[in-house]
Amino acid sequence: MTVPELTLAAADAEDLEIISARLQDAVGQVKDLVWLPKSRRFAALLNRFKWETAERKRGRGDNLRVRAGLHFNDVLSVKSYRLKRGDPEAVFELLAIIFTPKGDDDPAGTIELVLAGDGAIKLEVECIDAEMTDVSGEWAALDRPSHQIDEN
């Protein structure tokens, strides 16, 4: 097994955009999401597509995934939409992570994990305090994620 190669931390919206880019098209199962209200922490294990190493050509060797841990601290509440919480084996796809502040100079706000199929996980936070770390070696992905662009 190779040593995990990527750890990113976020303390502001710009940092969070970098984590969002690295986790675009990550997939996970509902059972790998956890909300710890006493610790004020939300955590997830995801299989992220390694866009940073993917080449433009289409070949199986170019498409890699790695297991990544993601957590957010200072989380006050968690709500989910169109997530099959009753099915631990249900799979979801993460498209983006977006921060919306409460006010102009307020560090508090909402972190939204945007999921495919119009789903979302919304975290009410005191501030942005997040970290993403690769926790496994990489493996060949079956295919490269693709998105249909709506031109309307």
DRENDOMI-56101 format. One line per field, with one value per residue (C-alpha): x negated, y negated, z negated; residue number from 0; residue in three letters. Coordinates in steps of 0.001 Angstrom, whole numbers, plus 500000, padded with zeros to 6 digits. Example, Ala and Ser with C-alpha at 12.3 -4.5 7.8 and 13.67 -1.06 7.14 Angstrom:
BEGIN
c1 487700,486330
c2 504500,501060
c3 492200,492860
resi 0,1
resn Ala,Ser
***
This chain:
BEGIN
c1 500000,498743,498718,501724,500536,503043,504243,506101,507488,510050,510507,512354,514576,511623,509951,513261,513448,510143,511456,514663,512668,510724,513945,515967,517575,516658,519033,519969,522496,524944,523387,520119,521672,521667,522945,521529,523590,521717,518403,519994,518403,519680,517525,517649,515619,515697,514145,512824,511875,508290,508871,505396,503748,506315,505054,507285,507117,509570,507741,508469,505011,505696,508838,507993,509921,508721,510540,510689,511853,513642,514663,516114,515792,517972,521121,524316,526848,527132,530033,530243,532451,533032,530571,531777,530932,532931,530739,527141,525973,527428,524814,524600,522385,520879,520827,519649,519228,520555,520374,522999,522167,524867,523708,520985,518313,519820,517739,520899,523046,524144,521905,523842,522663,524409,525347,526357,530117,530883,529809,527948,526475,526554,524325,524956,521493,519985,517092,515330,513068,512673,510102,509854,507220,506557,506665,505881,503841,505311,507086,508279,511725,514135,514698,514165,517122,518909,521612,524320,524347,527760,527693,531083
c2 500000,496554,493773,491438,488379,485626,483719,480425,478110,475338,472293,470080,470310,470186,473134,475025,474538,476413,479339,479244,479519,482516,484242,483562,486852,488653,491470,492826,494861,493514,495780,493833,490527,489672,486695,486424,483671,483734,483321,480915,482877,484253,486828,488868,491524,491167,492744,489735,489639,488406,485557,484204,487238,488046,487412,486210,489454,492227,495229,497378,496755,493018,493310,493702,493485,493227,493457,490059,488944,485601,483898,480598,479171,476587,478067,476940,478970,481290,481680,483833,483772,486639,488852,492396,492262,495436,497464,497697,499255,496451,494759,491011,488864,485603,482855,479818,478219,474653,472201,469527,467068,465784,462207,460152,460499,463435,466649,468674,470014,473067,475609,477503,480804,480858,484376,485784,486147,482809,484122,482177,482336,478963,478219,475158,474145,471549,471211,473156,475776,478728,481304,483889,486635,489570,492684,495475,496324,495694,498205,498258,496750,498413,495185,491443,489438,487309,484673,483686,479920,478298,475440,473924
c3 500000,500847,498297,498614,500479,499937,496878,497220,494539,494929,492706,495215,498292,500690,498967,499041,502830,503160,501114,503168,506407,505082,503984,507138,508216,504993,504116,500719,498821,496261,493613,494007,492889,489195,487181,483669,482008,478662,480490,482981,485822,489116,490894,494086,495854,499630,502698,504566,508229,508575,511015,510240,511857,514532,518036,520834,522797,521978,520619,517586,516155,516121,513989,510323,507062,503468,500130,498428,495020,494721,491512,490393,486867,485080,486666,484936,486936,489931,492350,495446,498523,500956,499122,498378,494666,493978,496344,495045,498325,500477,502642,503198,505422,504185,506809,504843,501424,501076,498167,497630,494806,492428,492906,494571,491891,490020,489996,489297,492104,494030,495701,498353,499752,503125,504206,507578,508023,506352,502947,500296,496826,495070,492110,489958,488714,486390,488836,491564,490019,492374,493373,496125,496040,498333,496165,498633,501652,505091,507310,510916,511376,513776,515690,515659,514300,516875,516634,519022,519489,519517,522037,521077
resi 0,1,2,3,4,5,6,7,8,9,10,11,12,13,14,15,16,17,18,19,20,21,22,23,24,25,26,27,28,29,30,31,32,33,34,35,36,37,38,39,40,41,42,43,44,45,46,47,48,49,50,51,52,53,54,55,56,57,58,59,60,61,62,63,64,65,66,67,68,69,70,71,72,73,74,75,76,77,78,79,80,81,82,83,84,85,86,87,88,89,90,91,92,93,94,95,96,97,98,99,100,101,102,103,104,105,106,107,108,109,110,111,112,113,114,115,116,117,118,119,120,121,122,123,124,125,126,127,128,129,130,131,132,133,134,135,136,137,138,139,140,141,142,143,144,145,146,147,148,149,150,151
resn Met,Thr,Val,Pro,Glu,Leu,Thr,Leu,Ala,Ala,Ala,Asp,Ala,Glu,Asp,Leu,Glu,Ile,Ile,Ser,Ala,Arg,Leu,Gln,Asp,Ala,Val,Gly,Gln,Val,Lys,Asp,Leu,Val,Trp,Leu,Pro,Lys,Ser,Arg,Arg,Phe,Ala,Ala,Leu,Leu,Asn,Arg,Phe,Lys,Trp,Glu,Thr,Ala,Glu,Arg,Lys,Arg,Gly,Arg,Gly,Asp,Asn,Leu,Arg,Val,Arg,Ala,Gly,Leu,His,Phe,Asn,Asp,Val,Leu,Ser,Val,Lys,Ser,Tyr,Arg,Leu,Lys,Arg,Gly,Asp,Pro,Glu,Ala,Val,Phe,Glu,Leu,Leu,Ala,Ile,Ile,Phe,Thr,Pro,Lys,Gly,Asp,Asp,Asp,Pro,Ala,Gly,Thr,Ile,Glu,Leu,Val,Leu,Ala,Gly,Asp,Gly,Ala,Ile,Lys,Leu,Glu,Val,Glu,Cys,Ile,Asp,Ala,Glu,Met,Thr,Asp,Val,Ser,Gly,Glu,Trp,Ala,Ala,Leu,Asp,Arg,Pro,Ser,His,Gln,Ile,Asp,Glu,Asn
***
